[in-house]
Structures are given as C-alpha cells and as structure tokens.
Amino acid sequence: MTQYRLEQNSGIQHGTMNGIMSARNKGIELNTVMMIARGFSMTVTEFLDDPIFTAENLEIE
C-alpha cells in the first residue's frame, strides 16, 4: 500500500503522515494509531500485535 492510499483510507492528513513517516513526530496520539489501523482495515489489537510494540522495543519517557 502506498502512503497516499493509507492517507486516503485512514483520513490522516498528508502533513501528519509525512511527520510520522519521517520520524519528525516524537509521539503519536491514540486516535491517530486507531486511524492508521483503520486505514489498513485492521483492529487496533491486530495492528499492535507485533514484537516491535513490546516494552523493550519502545522508547517510553
């Protein structure tokens, strides 16, 4: 899926998605995560069910 298609499917604005993809955004709000999951036609649980989201892999302040 292209970034453009994900933006269209999720309803996230292009500037916001660019900030996420380029790591300019240091944090993402839960509603944005929910919108991204919806863009992939996934539930939030399905989206977050990946080892990359374990506590050891996250930079939590």
Secondary structure as the mmCIF struct_conf table of DSSP 4:
data_model
#
loop_
_struct_conf.conf_type_id
_struct_conf.id
_struct_conf.beg_label_comp_id
_struct_conf.beg_label_asym_id
_struct_conf.beg_label_seq_id
_struct_conf.end_label_comp_id
_struct_conf.end_label_asym_id
_struct_conf.end_label_seq_id
HELX_RH_AL_P HELX_RH_AL_P1 GLN A 3 SER A 10
TURN_TY1_P TURN_TY1_P1 GLY A 11 GLY A 11
HELX_RH_AL_P HELX_RH_AL_P2 HIS A 14 MET A 21
TURN_TY1_P TURN_TY1_P2 SER A 22 ALA A 23
BEND BEND1 LYS A 26 LYS A 26
HELX_RH_AL_P HELX_RH_AL_P3 LEU A 30 GLY A 39
TURN_TY1_P TURN_TY1_P3 PHE A 40 SER A 41
HELX_RH_AL_P HELX_RH_AL_P4 VAL A 44 LEU A 48
BEND BEND2 ASP A 50 ASP A 50
HELX_RH_3T_P HELX_RH_3T_P1 PRO A 51 PHE A 53
BEND BEND3 THR A 54 THR A 54
HELX_RH_3T_P HELX_RH_3T_P2 ALA A 55 ASN A 57
BEND BEND4 LEU A 58 LEU A 58
#
